[in-house]
Every structure is written in structure tokens, then in C-alpha cells.
Amino acid sequence: MEPLEDKKEMKFIADATLGKLAKWLRIFGYDTLFFRESDIDSLIKTARKEERIVLTKNTAFCKKGTPYKFIKSIKPLDQLKETIKEYQLRKDNMFAFCIICNAKLISAKKEEIMNKVPDFVFLNRERFHFCPKCKKVFWPGTHREGMKKKILSIIQKD
């Protein structure tokens, strides 16, 4: 298995209020931690240590003196659009991260994932990606195309 193209990109950390945004940013191709805890100081410590931009809906960050983006939108795709515009994010690396655990996906040969996907998928798909952390297998299919269409539709509005 070989790693997908590795680009030095912007990294994010989304607080507990933005779990769906974290997932959409991963789909869009950006390393995004989802910080489930409510301890702001721990979140800031992680953000500084890993050089991540904090994404939040929590106004308490105004007083913490750390770089952050206050997300105004309520709907996750609107939040994604807001973040894309703010940081001029590119769509070059879509589907490079595991949407579950945020690990960088690895290209997998078909024979390497045998018995790890449904038979129909194995017989009808040629390209697969594997998460080295949670062991989930991903492939381009209708669900992926649907996510891509949603993202492209919000980007093209303007």
C-alpha cells in the first residue's frame, strides 16, 4: 500500500460544536481533528502544538488570544463554504482523509482488500483506499459522487 499524495496543507481543529464540519473538511481533503471535549485550554494546547487553526461557534475564544475562526453558519455545508472562502481552500485533495478518524488514506491494491468489502463492490470497482488507523476501506462509488456534487454545488454558488 502506498500513501496518497502528501501535500503540506493547512490543518484544523474543530471544537465539540462542529463535528459535521470536521467530517466535511476531511471529505474536502483537509486534516481536521474533532475535539469532543469541552476544555478550551486543552483544545488550544493541541492546536498550538500541532499548528492547527481552531474552528468554533464558541465566543469564549475571543478572550483566549489564539488564532481561531468563529463559524457563523448553522448548516454544515454552509459552514464548509464559510471555511473554504475564509482560507481559500483548494479542492485538489478531496477524499484523502478518513472521514471517521482523520488518518491519511493509503491506496490499496484490489487483492489487498479482498474480503474487506462487499462482493459486488470487489467485483465492480478497481480503486480502493484503506485507513491505516481504523482499518476502514473506501472506494469511489455513488455515495462519494453524491458528496462531491454537494461540495461542488456550494463552491460554485457565488
Buried (B, 14 or more C-beta within 10 A) or exposed (E): EEEBEEEEBBBBBBBBBBEBBBBBBBBBBBBBBBBEEEEBEEBBEBBEEEEBBBBBBBEEBEEBEBEBBEBEBEEBBBBBBBBBEEBEBBEEBBBBBBBEBBBBBBBBEBEEBEEBBEEEBBEEBEEBBBBEEEEBBBBBEEEBEEBBEBBEEBBEEE
